[in-house]
Amino acid sequence: MRAILLLFKNIQQNKFVAARPKTEHAVRSIKSAPWPGALPRRMRSRRRVPRRCAMGGCGVLDEPCETPEPDPPSPPDEERAETVRSFVARVWNHCWTADENKQFVARMQAGDRRYVPPAIAAALEELRTAETVRHRHDGAGRRVRSSGPDDYRGCVNRVYEVAQELRLDIKDLAVAGNIVTARIEMSGLDCRADGRTDLKGAFGAPKPTQQRFRVHLTTMYRVAGGKVLEDWLLRRSDAEYEPRHGKSAT
């Protein structure tokens, strides 16, 4: 007890301040020295931080820079990932029939911009709520949001108007808590559902190109109770169109 009281008294009297410059010097050395060779030997053996390839920078390597370990998802994580897979498959990868397309065109010409096939309507009812929020950026790059009972129906309707045979292939999923991030490759045909060529096509083009396209997306979803409560479109690459006369039209 006497030793503890003496130690506490020395700390109060700042008798250990003299050690601080060494610590600060060590920190400056780590920040400014070439990595990792200039680290003091006593610190190299205890270093637990990743090497220079940490975080996104490791994308320049073809293999992990540390010894990899298995990283299987937990059952709750896999359940949330499966909700996103099901949402993408049932809402966006639905194969529209000729009758559904005919119904779509008739409804659109009558001013109904909320029509979707019954299978998609059932999926939206099961996998989202009336309060689900979609986060996007407008044409000027400003963040915008939308929600409501018919919000997603309107979105699917507008997409189908200008893009046919749409397919979203999930290339990778990452789950952190109730957040699921997906890397997706989207492909389809830049062709209007009503067959017109004098109106806008996909991606805001003045008219449809009648070509197949491919786009890379990064999306994020907040999932709870087997439903998508929020989603974000984080990134959309420029569209890559099918080759035309031996060249790629973008």
N, C-alpha and C positions, 0 to 999 in steps of 0.2 A: 504493500500500500504506500509505503514511504517513497519507493522508487517511482510509482505512478504519479504521486503528487509532485515530485521533483521534475518529472518529464513535462507535466502540465504547466508547471511554473516556467520552465525554459521556453516552452512554446509561446506562452503569454509575453515573455520578454524578447521574443523574436530572435532567439539565439540560434535558430536553425535557418534563418534567412540566407546565410552565406551559401547554402547549398543550392539556392534557386537559380543563380546564373548558370550553373552547370547544366541544370535541366533545360533551361531556355536555350542554351547553346546547342544542346543535343537535339532539341526540336528544330532549331534553325538548320542544323547540319542535315537532318533528315529531309527537310523541304528543299535545300539547295544542292545537296550532293547528288552525283550520278547514282542511279538506282540499279542494283542494290549494293554494289561493291564498296561504296564509301561509308556504309553503316559501321559504327563501332562494333568490334567483334562481340562484345558482351551483349549487344542488342540483337545481332543477327540470329542467335540461337533462340531468342524469345520472340522473334517477330512472327506475328500471326496474321498480319494483314496480307491481302492478295498482292501478287506482283503487278508489274506495270499493265498487264493485260486485264486488270480488274474492270468490272462492269461492262459497258458497251464496247470498250476498246478491244476486248478479247475476240471480237468478230474478225480480226485480221488473221487469227490462227485457225488452222484446220482441225486442231484437237484441243481439248481442255488443257490449260497450262498447269493445273494441279492434278493430283491423282483422283480421278472421278469415283464417285460412289453411287450406288443405285438411289434413285429419287422417285419412288412410286407415289402417286397421290393418295391421300387419306380417303377413307370412304365418304366423308362429307364433301371433300373437294371433288371427288369423282362424281358425286350426285349433282353438284352445281355445274360441273363441266357437261354432264349429260343433258341438263336442262338447256344449255346453250346449243348443243349439237341438235337436240330435238327441235328447238325453235328455228334454227337455220334450215334444217331439212324440211320441216312441215310448212313453214311460211314462205321461204324464198325459193326452195328447190321443188316446189309443187309443179307438176307437169300439167299445164292448162290443156283442156280438151278443146276440140273444135266447137262444141256446144257452149262451153264456158266462154270462149272467145267471142262467139256470136252474142251471147248474153251481155258480155262486157261492152261491146260496141253499141248495142241497143241502149243500154243504160247510160253510157257516156253521152250519146247523142240526145238523150232525154234530160241530161243535166245531172245525173246521179254519179258523183265521183267517190262513192263509198263502196261500190260493189266489189266483192271478192268471192271466189268459189266457196261453196259450203265447207270444204275440207280446210281451207285456210281460215275461214271464220271460226271453225271449231278449235283450231290450233291457237288462234289469238285469244279465244275465250279461256282456254286451259292454261296457257303459258304466260299470260300477262294480266294486268288489272286495268281498270279504267283510269287509275292514277299513274300508270307507267309513264315515265318521262323520257323523251328522246332529246339528246344534246347534239347539236350540229353547229356548223358555221354557215352563214349566208354568203352570197356572192361577193360581198365586200370584206369577208373574213371575220365578221363579228359573230360572237357566240350567241346562239339562239336556242330556245327550247320549246317543246310542244308536248301536249298530253291531252287526254280526254278519251271517252269511250270509243270514238270512231277515228282516233288519230292514226293508228297503225293501218287501219283499213284504207284510209285516204292515201297513206304513203305507198302501200303495195299497189293500189290502183294507179297512181301516177307513174310508178316505175314500170308497170306492165304496159302502160300506154306507149312507151317509147323503146322498150327493150324486150325482146322475145327470147325464149329458150334460156332463161337466166339460170345460172348455176353458181352456187357459192361452195367452194371446197375449203374446208378448214385444214390448214397446214400445221397449225400448232395451237395449243391452249396452255395458258398459265393461270393457276388459281391461287389467290391470296385472300384468305377469309371469305367474304361473300362477293369478292370481285373476280370476274373471269375476263381475261384478256385473250383475244383471238387474232391470229394472223390468217388472213383469208385471201384466196385467189378467186376473183369473180370473173365469169365469162358469160357471153351472151351474143345476141344478134341485134345490131343497131337497125331496128325495123319497127315501125309503128304497128300497133294492134289493128288499127283501121285500114292499114295498107296505103295510107296517103304518103306522098313524097314531097308535098309542098308545105308541110308543117315541121315543127322542130323535131329533131331526133334525140338520141341519147347525149348526155353530158352538155346539153344546151346548144348543140350544133344547129345551124339554120335549117338543115334538113337531114333525114336519115342517110347514112352512108351505105346501107344494105350490106355491111361487112360484119364479120365476127370480131369481137373485141375481147381484151383481157385486161383486168385492173387488179392491183394489189391493195388490200385494205388491212387496216389495224383497227379493231373495234374492242370496246370494253363494256361489260355488263355487270350490273349489281343484281345478284340473284338471292332470293330467300323464299323458303316454302315451295320450291319447285316452280317459281314464277320469276320472270324478268321484270324488275322494278324500275330500272333505269338502263339506258344504253348510250354509249358515246361512239361517234365515228371520229377516231383520232387521226387517221391518215388515209388518204386516197391518192394513189399514184395516177399519173397521166395514163389515158387509155392507149393500149397497144392494139392496133388493128391488124387484121390478116394481111399477108403480103399482097401487093397489087403490082402486077407486071415485074415481078422479081424484086420489088422494093417494099419496105415496110411503111405503111401510112399511119402516122400518129396524129 
